[in-house]
Amino acid sequence: MVKSSAIKPLSDFLRNSKSHIQNLHATQEPEILTVNGEAAVVVQDAAAYEKMATLAEQAIQDARLQSAMNYFRDGGKGISAEDVFASLEKKYLTS
């Protein structure tokens, strides 16, 4: 959820960038910068962004794992190891 206090005019950010950057580091919360009253960009501390990106990637991986687990739980059939290795041998070991 975006706090209304995190919405700032781009012009203010440009005039007071040092204090905005200090605030971004201190709060670890992003700021939404507006142009003519419309949201234009989001700025965020680099460490906070990295943490957010890591969490997003983890959520994607968790969703993939959950999907695979549901597939097999619902009776889906996988590929036998023998078939996988035979396919790999055919693809990579035949000249």
C-alpha positions in Angstrom: 0.0 0.0 0.0 1.3 3.4 -0.9 1.3 6.1 1.8 0.0 9.4 0.6 3.1 11.0 2.2 5.2 9.0 -0.3 3.7 10.9 -3.3 5.9 13.8 -4.2 6.2 16.2 -7.1 9.2 15.6 -9.3 10.2 19.2 -9.1 10.5 18.9 -5.3 12.7 15.8 -5.8 14.9 17.7 -8.2 15.3 20.7 -5.9 15.8 18.6 -2.7 17.3 15.4 -4.0 19.8 15.0 -1.2 17.1 15.0 1.5 14.9 12.7 -0.6 17.7 10.2 -1.0 18.4 10.3 2.8 14.8 9.7 3.4 14.7 6.8 1.0 17.7 5.2 2.7 16.2 5.8 6.2 12.7 4.5 5.5 13.4 1.9 2.9 10.1 3.0 1.4 9.7 4.1 -2.2 8.5 7.5 -3.3 6.1 8.1 -6.2 7.1 11.2 -8.2 4.4 13.1 -10.0 4.5 15.3 -13.1 1.5 17.6 -13.4 -0.3 15.7 -10.7 0.1 12.3 -12.4 2.3 9.5 -11.2 5.4 9.4 -13.4 8.1 7.4 -11.7 8.9 5.5 -8.6 12.3 5.9 -6.8 13.6 3.5 -4.2 16.7 2.8 -2.2 18.9 0.3 -4.0 19.0 -2.2 -1.1 15.2 -2.0 -0.7 14.8 -2.6 -4.4 17.2 -5.6 -4.3 15.2 -7.1 -1.4 11.9 -6.6 -3.3 13.3 -8.2 -6.5 14.6 -11.2 -4.5 11.2 -11.6 -2.9 9.5 -11.4 -6.2 11.8 -14.0 -7.7 11.1 -16.3 -4.8 7.4 -15.8 -5.2 7.7 -16.8 -8.8 9.7 -19.9 -8.0 7.2 -20.8 -5.2 4.3 -20.5 -7.6 6.1 -22.8 -10.1 6.8 -25.4 -7.4 3.2 -25.2 -6.2 1.9 -25.7 -9.7 4.2 -28.8 -10.2 3.1 -30.2 -6.9 -0.6 -29.7 -7.8 0.0 -31.4 -11.1 1.4 -34.5 -9.6 -1.0 -34.5 -6.6 -3.9 -34.5 -9.2 -2.6 -37.6 -10.9 -0.4 -36.0 -13.5 2.3 -38.3 -14.9 5.8 -37.2 -15.2 8.5 -38.5 -17.5 10.6 -41.5 -16.4 14.3 -41.0 -15.7 15.0 -43.6 -18.4 13.1 -41.6 -21.0 14.7 -38.3 -20.0 18.2 -39.8 -20.3 17.4 -41.5 -23.6 16.2 -38.2 -25.0 19.3 -36.4 -23.8 21.6 -39.1 -25.2 19.8 -38.9 -28.6 20.0 -35.2 -28.6 23.6 -34.7 -27.4 25.5 -37.9 -27.9 24.5 -38.9 -31.5 26.7 -37.6 -34.2 
